[in-house]
Amino acid sequence: MRIIRGVEEREYIKKLFPDVIILDIREDFLPKIFGEGDAEGKRKLFKAAYSGTISNVIKREKCDLLADGTILPDIEESFGVKITDLKETMSLEEEKDLMKKHIEGFVKSQHNVEIEYDVEATIQPVASLTKHEVRKVLEYLNMPQELVYRKAFPGPALSARIIGAVSQENLAFEKKVHDLVESSVEDYYKEKFGKTMIINDDGEQEPFQVFAAISENILKKKVTGLVDGKRTYDIPLCEKGEWDFEKLIKKASQIKGYARVFYEMGSNPEGKYDIVIRSINSKDARTATVTNLPIELLNDLKQKLLEISETKNVFFDVTPKPPATIEYV
């Protein structure tokens, strides 16, 4: 899990919800994911850990029902269908049959679908809602703004933002730089607009996601793309020179033969890890535009990242969705 402003996420959650039970499965889970570099492989490992942990709790607590937070994009990307194509009540066999029929619409595995638990029923109260609709529900329930506008987090946790194999070392580095990137951009929005996320003129949540992805020699690594609704894997294209946001976005939108366009911001030859700053705006995560962050903010962020000795290169991802995905697995 991530760090939020220097605080481990589990501590952050405990402060908001003192009664919540947090299960720590790191000792069992991390050795399984260390060394796994394949994107879909990471998702499958996380899914197994997620379902196995919940199954143990169901057995221990003698649960009759299970509620989970599956939302609409999870359904669409896993089943290749719209919510209207689903029955209100479905068995696991019916779900699998539906996935086979619409396999061409499959985008990626989700850690919280196509699983059968030993309960009378699994209830998914927000399965017909997108992220911004869930935020409206939270506001109606008078939840704290820091929770309502908290950035979403990928299912496979920080392993989703490490391109290639995961290790104890790069996981610790990712936690550090992710917090620096996310908090720096949020501070900018808080200072300028009074909150960490706004609704822009296009009706998008801006920024919808802000994070750092890392890798060694990232320009030689295959990263995810999204072409004609299907996930692709290819190397990124690197652009250098004068900063021209509109020109870069246009090039990235029309890219062929590469998965994404990265703009090179700075480097330290003595470093080890490349960092990609990713900041996007979106209404519902189905599509996304790149946040037009001020170059002064990006340069300040670049300097902070290069002050960390392990940092080698700093890039800014200028690719919308499509033709890129939001995350890197």
ROBAVO-981567 format. One line per 4 residues: number of its first residue (from 1); for each residue x, y, z of C-alpha. Coordinates in Angstrom, 3 decimals, padded with zeros to 6 digits, always signed. Layout:
<rs>
NUM = X Y Z ~ ...
</rs>
This chain:
<rs>
1 = +000.000 +000.000 +000.000 ~ +001.064 +003.603 -000.519 ~ +002.258 +006.320 +001.824 ~ +000.035 +009.412 +002.077
5 = +001.927 +012.538 +003.125 ~ +004.490 +010.484 +004.976 ~ +001.906 +008.313 +006.731 ~ +001.451 +004.632 +005.918
9 = -001.968 +004.115 +004.353 ~ -003.127 +001.639 +006.987 ~ -002.550 +004.293 +009.682 ~ -004.423 +006.824 +007.570
13 = -007.406 +004.465 +007.258 ~ -007.369 +003.690 +010.990 ~ -007.604 +007.392 +011.782 ~ -010.681 +007.805 +009.565
17 = -012.329 +004.535 +010.614 ~ -011.039 +003.372 +014.044 ~ -013.165 +000.208 +014.060 ~ -012.006 -001.145 +010.707
21 = -009.992 -004.386 +010.739 ~ -006.840 -004.216 +008.612 ~ -005.329 -007.538 +007.631 ~ -001.569 -007.528 +007.042
25 = -000.641 -010.300 +004.580 ~ +002.699 -008.868 +003.451 ~ +004.858 -011.702 +004.780 ~ +002.829 -014.226 +002.816
29 = +002.099 -012.156 -000.287 ~ +005.283 -010.227 -001.080 ~ +007.545 -013.272 -001.647 ~ +005.055 -014.435 -004.296
33 = +005.038 -011.168 -006.221 ~ +008.759 -010.417 -005.935 ~ +010.312 -011.208 -009.306 ~ +007.012 -011.146 -011.199
37 = +007.365 -008.744 -014.118 ~ +004.348 -009.606 -016.247 ~ +001.453 -007.169 -015.878 ~ -001.326 -009.740 -016.083
41 = +000.707 -012.043 -013.824 ~ +000.723 -009.361 -011.108 ~ -003.053 -009.000 -011.375 ~ -003.589 -012.754 -011.044
45 = -001.335 -012.973 -007.975 ~ -003.169 -010.086 -006.346 ~ -006.526 -011.632 -007.171 ~ -005.497 -014.922 -005.532
49 = -004.306 -013.110 -002.393 ~ -007.436 -010.950 -002.267 ~ -009.889 -013.836 -002.663 ~ -007.942 -016.149 -000.347
53 = -007.836 -013.561 +002.435 ~ -011.549 -012.789 +002.179 ~ -012.413 -016.505 +002.102 ~ -010.511 -016.978 +005.371
57 = -012.419 -014.102 +007.002 ~ -015.766 -015.478 +005.785 ~ -014.954 -018.824 +007.365 ~ -013.631 -017.346 +010.606
61 = -016.490 -014.866 +011.075 ~ -019.177 -017.257 +009.745 ~ -020.417 -014.652 +007.255 ~ -023.679 -015.099 +005.352
65 = -023.232 -012.145 +002.995 ~ -020.296 -010.319 +001.417 ~ -020.411 -006.740 +000.127 ~ -017.645 -005.378 -002.092
69 = -016.817 -002.156 -003.894 ~ -016.837 -003.323 -007.501 ~ -017.730 -000.337 -009.698 ~ -018.943 +000.006 -013.282
73 = -015.569 +000.274 -015.107 ~ -014.458 -002.969 -013.361 ~ -017.498 -004.730 -014.820 ~ -017.049 -003.298 -018.303
77 = -013.328 -004.054 -018.539 ~ -013.665 -007.601 -017.192 ~ -016.785 -008.726 -019.037 ~ -016.576 -006.619 -022.182
81 = -020.235 -005.626 -021.722 ~ -022.335 -002.776 -020.378 ~ -024.156 -002.977 -017.046 ~ -027.472 -003.344 -018.902
85 = -026.229 -006.666 -020.332 ~ -025.949 -008.150 -016.831 ~ -028.680 -009.769 -014.783 ~ -029.297 -008.376 -011.329
89 = -028.480 -011.812 -009.900 ~ -025.902 -014.059 -011.582 ~ -024.091 -017.275 -010.693 ~ -020.340 -017.681 -011.214
93 = -021.073 -020.034 -014.138 ~ -023.238 -017.374 -015.788 ~ -020.499 -014.777 -015.290 ~ -017.870 -017.028 -016.903
97 = -020.185 -017.817 -019.800 ~ -020.769 -014.111 -020.387 ~ -017.022 -013.431 -020.377 ~ -016.438 -016.148 -022.995
101 = -019.108 -014.690 -025.268 ~ -017.607 -011.200 -025.084 ~ -013.901 -012.079 -024.878 ~ -013.099 -009.522 -027.609
105 = -014.203 -006.760 -025.231 ~ -011.872 -007.916 -022.420 ~ -009.413 -005.218 -021.296 ~ -007.822 -006.564 -018.095
109 = -008.352 -008.844 -015.125 ~ -009.851 -007.323 -012.010 ~ -009.046 -008.606 -008.546 ~ -012.683 -008.488 -007.373
113 = -014.718 -010.195 -010.108 ~ -015.201 -013.801 -011.300 ~ -014.717 -015.183 -007.784 ~ -017.044 -017.496 -005.864
117 = -017.213 -017.220 -002.074 ~ -018.861 -019.499 +000.465 ~ -021.692 -017.092 +001.255 ~ -025.373 -016.912 +000.366
121 = -024.711 -013.939 -001.909 ~ -022.158 -011.310 -002.822 ~ -023.694 -007.839 -002.886 ~ -022.222 -005.099 -005.069
125 = -024.051 -001.894 -004.093 ~ -022.082 +000.467 -006.358 ~ -021.572 -001.809 -009.383 ~ -023.692 +000.463 -011.602
129 = -021.769 +003.609 -010.610 ~ -018.636 +005.269 -011.976 ~ -016.017 +006.858 -009.704 ~ -017.483 +010.363 -009.920
133 = -020.942 +008.986 -009.059 ~ -019.472 +007.225 -006.021 ~ -018.004 +010.576 -004.956 ~ -021.495 +012.126 -005.158
137 = -022.747 +009.405 -002.796 ~ -019.896 +010.136 -000.374 ~ -020.714 +013.846 -000.425 ~ -024.377 +013.054 +000.256
141 = -023.234 +011.028 +003.279 ~ -021.166 +014.020 +004.488 ~ -017.878 +012.136 +004.317 ~ -014.696 +014.202 +004.858
145 = -013.511 +015.997 +001.696 ~ -010.086 +014.348 +002.034 ~ -011.838 +011.002 +001.593 ~ -014.262 +012.099 -001.134
149 = -011.458 +013.475 -003.320 ~ -008.835 +010.932 -002.460 ~ -007.145 +009.570 -005.583 ~ -008.180 +006.082 -006.619
153 = -005.658 +003.287 -006.125 ~ -005.111 +000.296 -008.454 ~ -006.062 -003.219 -007.420 ~ -002.529 -004.689 -007.490
157 = -001.405 -001.771 -005.307 ~ +002.055 -000.302 -005.882 ~ +003.120 -003.299 -007.968 ~ +000.909 -001.774 -010.699
161 = +003.225 +001.223 -010.789 ~ +006.475 -000.733 -010.965 ~ +007.124 -001.617 -014.601 ~ +008.849 -004.975 -014.629
165 = +009.730 -007.239 -011.724 ~ +008.924 -006.114 -008.174 ~ +011.590 -006.203 -005.456 ~ +011.889 -005.053 -001.851
169 = +014.201 -002.271 -002.993 ~ +012.151 -000.838 -005.858 ~ +008.957 -001.155 -003.819 ~ +010.441 +001.079 -001.107
173 = +011.584 +003.577 -003.752 ~ +008.167 +003.612 -005.426 ~ +006.439 +004.322 -002.107 ~ +008.711 +007.311 -001.519
177 = +008.446 +008.932 -004.974 ~ +004.729 +008.215 -005.360 ~ +003.984 +010.145 -002.170 ~ +006.199 +013.026 -003.305
181 = +004.463 +013.324 -006.698 ~ +000.898 +012.923 -005.422 ~ +001.270 +015.310 -002.482 ~ +003.124 +017.976 -004.514
185 = +000.395 +018.166 -007.170 ~ -002.357 +018.111 -004.548 ~ -000.638 +020.978 -002.696 ~ -000.637 +023.008 -005.918
189 = -004.387 +022.490 -006.420 ~ -005.123 +023.136 -002.758 ~ -003.245 +026.437 -002.909 ~ -004.829 +027.530 -006.203
193 = -008.396 +026.212 -005.858 ~ -008.846 +025.426 -002.176 ~ -009.212 +021.691 -002.827 ~ -007.107 +018.889 -004.236
197 = -009.397 +018.103 -007.173 ~ -011.662 +020.310 -009.308 ~ -014.300 +019.806 -011.996 ~ -012.846 +021.480 -015.076
201 = -014.643 +023.138 -018.009 ~ -014.945 +019.758 -019.770 ~ -016.707 +018.248 -016.764 ~ -013.682 +016.120 -015.857
205 = -012.270 +015.569 -012.401 ~ -008.900 +017.308 -012.514 ~ -006.615 +015.677 -011.640 ~ -008.408 +012.342 -011.532
209 = -005.184 +010.431 -010.898 ~ -001.677 +011.586 -009.975 ~ +001.172 +009.165 -009.338 ~ +004.722 +008.086 -010.115
213 = +005.556 +004.911 -012.019 ~ +009.100 +003.539 -011.898 ~ +011.360 +001.143 -013.769 ~ +014.955 +000.515 -014.726
217 = +015.689 +001.485 -018.344 ~ +012.043 +002.293 -018.943 ~ +012.517 +003.241 -022.593 ~ +013.349 -000.402 -023.303
221 = +010.403 -001.826 -021.333 ~ +006.990 -002.644 -022.765 ~ +004.188 -000.646 -021.181 ~ +000.425 -000.810 -021.645
225 = -001.528 +000.906 -024.378 ~ -005.195 +000.837 -025.408 ~ -006.060 +000.522 -029.101 ~ -009.603 -000.157 -030.343
229 = -010.645 -001.008 -026.799 ~ -007.980 -003.705 -026.422 ~ -004.889 -003.700 -024.236 ~ -001.551 -003.575 -026.050
233 = +002.057 -003.793 -024.857 ~ +004.860 -001.864 -026.531 ~ +007.810 +000.362 -025.710 ~ +007.318 +004.107 -025.104
237 = +008.591 +006.895 -027.349 ~ +010.758 +009.573 -025.719 ~ +010.491 +013.232 -026.710 ~ +013.090 +015.860 -025.741
241 = +013.625 +019.563 -026.268 ~ +011.339 +022.559 -025.832 ~ +008.222 +022.069 -023.703 ~ +005.094 +022.435 -025.874
245 = +002.138 +020.795 -024.141 ~ -000.354 +021.007 -027.024 ~ +002.139 +019.706 -029.576 ~ +003.152 +016.790 -027.354
249 = -000.465 +015.817 -026.629 ~ -001.330 +015.873 -030.322 ~ +001.629 +013.618 -031.154 ~ +000.796 +011.204 -028.349
253 = -002.864 +011.034 -029.427 ~ -001.858 +009.894 -032.922 ~ +001.015 +007.607 -031.981 ~ +001.636 +004.406 -033.969
257 = +004.070 +001.606 -033.166 ~ +004.593 +002.755 -029.574 ~ +002.443 +002.463 -026.448 ~ +002.987 +006.004 -025.109
261 = +004.928 +009.248 -025.387 ~ +007.189 +010.341 -022.515 ~ +008.684 +013.831 -022.292 ~ +012.198 +013.739 -020.803
265 = +012.561 +016.318 -018.041 ~ +015.967 +015.636 -016.467 ~ +018.482 +012.990 -015.510 ~ +021.168 +011.889 -013.083
269 = +023.639 +009.419 -014.700 ~ +024.546 +008.041 -011.267 ~ +020.956 +007.021 -010.483 ~ +019.262 +003.647 -010.922
273 = +015.502 +004.116 -011.407 ~ +013.555 +006.008 -014.036 ~ +010.440 +007.842 -012.822 ~ +007.371 +008.665 -014.910
277 = +005.058 +011.369 -013.589 ~ +001.464 +010.586 -014.568 ~ -001.370 +013.079 -014.054 ~ -004.674 +012.683 -015.873
281 = -008.197 +014.132 -015.865 ~ -011.289 +012.007 -016.368 ~ -015.018 +011.742 -015.750 ~ -015.209 +007.993 -015.264
285 = -011.817 +006.379 -016.103 ~ -013.135 +005.109 -019.452 ~ -011.259 +007.923 -021.205 ~ -008.739 +010.410 -019.839
289 = -006.886 +013.564 -020.837 ~ -003.469 +014.656 -019.615 ~ -003.451 +017.320 -016.899 ~ -001.900 +020.543 -018.181
293 = +000.307 +021.109 -015.154 ~ +002.409 +024.305 -015.144 ~ +005.952 +023.664 -016.336 ~ +007.180 +025.503 -013.201
297 = +005.456 +022.886 -011.023 ~ +006.874 +020.041 -013.110 ~ +010.391 +021.497 -012.948 ~ +010.127 +021.886 -009.177
301 = +008.935 +018.296 -008.911 ~ +011.747 +017.132 -011.186 ~ +014.332 +018.804 -008.916 ~ +012.874 +017.167 -005.807
305 = +012.944 +013.747 -007.477 ~ +016.512 +014.173 -008.754 ~ +017.634 +015.013 -005.228 ~ +016.902 +011.377 -004.364
309 = +020.122 +009.540 -005.177 ~ +018.407 +006.489 -006.699 ~ +016.645 +008.588 -009.365 ~ +018.151 +008.300 -012.862
313 = +015.687 +009.893 -015.324 ~ +012.463 +011.838 -014.829 ~ +009.762 +011.733 -017.511 ~ +006.248 +013.159 -017.865
317 = +003.685 +010.924 -019.600 ~ +001.791 +013.035 -022.158 ~ -000.452 +010.249 -023.492 ~ -004.266 +010.429 -023.175
321 = -006.519 +007.364 -022.761 ~ -006.792 +006.081 -025.477 ~ -004.221 +005.317 -026.883 ~ -002.710 +004.689 -023.419
325 = -004.200 +003.193 -020.309 ~ -004.131 +005.227 -017.088 ~ -001.965 +002.737 -015.191 ~ +001.033 +000.732 -016.430
329 = -000.208 -002.852 -015.973
</rs>
